Amino acid sequence: MQSEAIIKAAIDSDQSMTSEQRERILAALEDPKPATEKMLTRKQVAALLGVHVETVKRYTRNKLLHAVKFTARAVRYSEAEVLNFMRKGVTV
């Protein structure tokens, strides 16, 4: 990544920075925090898969998709899991 190279060059040229500070910054560059996962509603999943909302509920009951329940009515699905499900297809 070009921005990483720029940061490393800046760190190397900064004489006021201690070696400990340099190591912490470089460690943070190598191990970035994961981005927040995008969550989809049942309706969004149904539209993405081209199926009815009840079919998404059935996929969840049959453990083909994993739902995250916030409340009894507020259910979300991981976008990454849904996209992976689309690639693999439904095995009945």
The 8 nearest C-alpha neighbors of each residue, nearest first, counted from 0:
[[1, 3, 2, 4, 5, 6, 28, 7],
 [0, 2, 4, 3, 5, 6, 7, 8],
 [1, 3, 5, 4, 0, 6, 7, 8],
 [4, 2, 6, 1, 5, 0, 7, 28],
 [3, 5, 7, 1, 2, 6, 8, 0],
 [4, 6, 2, 8, 3, 7, 9, 1],
 [7, 5, 9, 3, 8, 4, 10, 2],
 [6, 8, 10, 4, 9, 5, 3, 11],
 [7, 9, 5, 11, 6, 10, 4, 12],
 [10, 8, 6, 12, 7, 11, 13, 5],
 [11, 9, 7, 13, 8, 12, 6, 21],
 [10, 12, 8, 9, 13, 7, 14, 21],
 [11, 13, 9, 10, 14, 8, 7, 15],
 [14, 12, 10, 15, 11, 16, 9, 8],
 [13, 15, 16, 12, 11, 17, 10, 18],
 [16, 14, 13, 17, 12, 10, 18, 20],
 [17, 15, 14, 13, 20, 18, 21, 10],
 [16, 18, 20, 19, 21, 15, 14, 22],
 [17, 19, 21, 20, 22, 16, 23, 15],
 [20, 18, 22, 17, 21, 23, 16, 24],
 [21, 19, 23, 17, 18, 22, 16, 24],
 [20, 22, 18, 24, 19, 23, 25, 17],
 [23, 21, 19, 25, 20, 24, 26, 18],
 [24, 22, 26, 20, 25, 21, 27, 19],
 [25, 23, 27, 21, 26, 22, 20, 28],
 [24, 26, 28, 22, 27, 23, 21, 29],
 [27, 25, 23, 29, 28, 24, 22, 30],
 [28, 26, 24, 30, 25, 29, 31, 23],
 [29, 27, 25, 26, 30, 31, 24, 3],
 [28, 30, 26, 27, 31, 25, 24, 3],
 [29, 31, 27, 28, 26, 32, 25, 33],
 [32, 30, 27, 28, 29, 33, 26, 34],
 [31, 33, 34, 30, 27, 35, 28, 29],
 [34, 32, 31, 35, 36, 30, 37, 27],
 [33, 35, 36, 32, 31, 37, 30, 79],
 [36, 34, 37, 33, 32, 38, 77, 78],
 [35, 37, 34, 38, 77, 78, 79, 33],
 [36, 38, 78, 77, 35, 39, 79, 76],
 [37, 39, 77, 76, 78, 75, 36, 40],
 [40, 38, 76, 75, 43, 78, 77, 44],
 [39, 41, 75, 43, 42, 44, 76, 74],
 [42, 40, 44, 43, 45, 52, 55, 75],
 [41, 43, 45, 40, 44, 52, 46, 39],
 [44, 42, 40, 46, 45, 41, 39, 47],
 [45, 43, 47, 41, 46, 42, 48, 40],
 [44, 46, 50, 42, 48, 52, 43, 47],
 [45, 47, 49, 43, 44, 48, 42, 50],
 [46, 48, 44, 45, 49, 43, 50, 81],
 [49, 47, 45, 46, 50, 44, 85, 81],
 [48, 50, 46, 47, 45, 51, 44, 52],
 [49, 51, 45, 48, 54, 46, 52, 55],
 [50, 52, 54, 53, 45, 55, 49, 46],
 [51, 53, 55, 45, 54, 42, 41, 56],
 [54, 52, 56, 51, 55, 57, 50, 45],
 [53, 55, 57, 51, 56, 52, 58, 50],
 [54, 56, 58, 52, 57, 53, 45, 59],
 [57, 55, 53, 59, 54, 58, 60, 52],
 [56, 58, 54, 60, 59, 55, 61, 53],
 [59, 57, 63, 55, 61, 56, 60, 64],
 [58, 60, 64, 62, 56, 57, 61, 63],
 [61, 59, 57, 62, 58, 56, 63, 64],
 [62, 60, 58, 59, 63, 57, 64, 56],
 [63, 61, 59, 64, 60, 58, 65, 57],
 [62, 64, 58, 61, 59, 65, 60, 89],
 [65, 63, 59, 62, 58, 66, 81, 80],
 [64, 66, 59, 62, 76, 67, 63, 77],
 [67, 65, 76, 75, 68, 74, 64, 59],
 [66, 68, 75, 74, 76, 69, 65, 77],
 [69, 67, 74, 70, 73, 66, 75, 71],
 [68, 70, 73, 74, 67, 71, 72, 75],
 [71, 69, 73, 72, 68, 74, 67, 75],
 [72, 70, 73, 68, 69, 74, 67, 75],
 [71, 73, 70, 74, 68, 69, 75, 41],
 [74, 72, 70, 69, 71, 68, 75, 40],
 [73, 75, 68, 67, 69, 72, 66, 40],
 [76, 74, 40, 67, 39, 38, 66, 68],
 [77, 75, 39, 66, 38, 67, 78, 40],
 [76, 78, 38, 80, 79, 37, 39, 81],
 [77, 79, 81, 80, 38, 37, 39, 82],
 [78, 80, 82, 77, 81, 83, 37, 36],
 [81, 79, 83, 77, 78, 82, 84, 76],
 [80, 82, 84, 78, 83, 79, 85, 77],
 [83, 81, 85, 79, 84, 80, 78, 86],
 [82, 84, 80, 86, 85, 81, 79, 87],
 [83, 85, 81, 87, 82, 86, 88, 80],
 [86, 84, 82, 88, 83, 87, 81, 48],
 [85, 87, 83, 84, 88, 82, 81, 89],
 [88, 86, 84, 85, 83, 89, 90, 82],
 [89, 87, 85, 86, 84, 90, 83, 91],
 [88, 90, 91, 87, 84, 63, 85, 58],
 [89, 91, 88, 87, 63, 84, 58, 61],
 [90, 89, 88, 63, 61, 58, 62, 87]]
